[in-house]
Amino acid sequence: MQPKYGANGTAVTEFILLGLAETPSLWPVVFVLFLFAYLVTVGGNLTILAAIMVEPKLHTPMYFFLGNLSVLDVGCITVTVPSMLGRLLSHKHRVPYGACLTQLFFFHLLVGVDCFLLTAMAYDRFLAICQPLTYSTRMNQTVQQILVAVSWVCAFTNALTHSIAISTLNFCGPSVINHFYCDLPQLFQLSCSSTQLNELLLFALAFIMAGTPMALIVTSYAHVVAAVLRICSVEGRKKAFSTCGSHLTVVAIFYGSGIFNYMRLGSAKLSDKDKVVGIFNTVINPMLNPIIYSLRNPDVQGALWRVLTGRRSLA
């Protein structure tokens, strides 16, 4: 993928990512912290995935989607953090134009699948709690696979559209990105051609990729809350809410950081706040997900313990 030439006949062939800290003395601290976060995130999510695969109790639609979410979390942090760690080690902050757009494509691909997968998980809870008699037929294995496949197709289309659209822009300098990975808001700031159409495209696709799933999630949980409140047993209500609480926490963190990041495109200058939001999107969210889903879930905790100790399930 080649950069387009600007009006002055020059083109940016690489970008300079400043990273999280511009002071060299802080680079070792940043390296250690993010290497630790990366290892914890990958280890935690792969352990969750292993627990779901080996524990018969977890062979249900909800945990099928959770397993897919764990794979996405590993992918999302792998797209951004290892390359940043490599730049900290080599002290080279230059990123080729093609590599920058490739990172952007895979980041939006994985985040897009995340949006739809969280929606599928909300739909699963809706069917399980509001329509338990038909749950097993409406959320059979074929339906689960279709939901995941559609999520990937929609996310791929979105990521490819943004990648093609950004490749039509001219970059003729400056080439410094005040961030630790390549993303749309930062590239829009550097373009020497109009980004109005690109920004309109971003908002339009954001409505489809994030707004629609969010509306479906809210609708699903409105029905879930109404159904749970009709349960007479206090223990029954507690159990029903506990299965949804983890998912709602993940949804709130995921959409909260995403909305803050992409609703600030009109800002004259992107600040260090965007780096903090970027850390939430690429590091904190994937790292917290295994903790959130296992914290109040005895089935997951038991499966994790058996995986870590090498014991087999009696089920």
ZINORZI-V727769 format. One record per helix or strand. SS is the DSSP state (2 for helix, 1 for strand). FROM is the first residue (numbers start at 1). LEN is the number of residues. If there is no record, write none. Layout:
ss & from & len
SS & FROM & LEN
SS & FROM & LEN
//
This chain:
ss & from & len
1 & 4 & 1
1 & 14 & 4
2 & 24 & 31
2 & 56 & 3
2 & 61 & 30
1 & 94 & 3
2 & 97 & 34
2 & 132 & 7
2 & 141 & 27
1 & 170 & 1
1 & 176 & 2
2 & 184 & 7
2 & 196 & 34
2 & 234 & 29
2 & 272 & 24
2 & 298 & 12
//
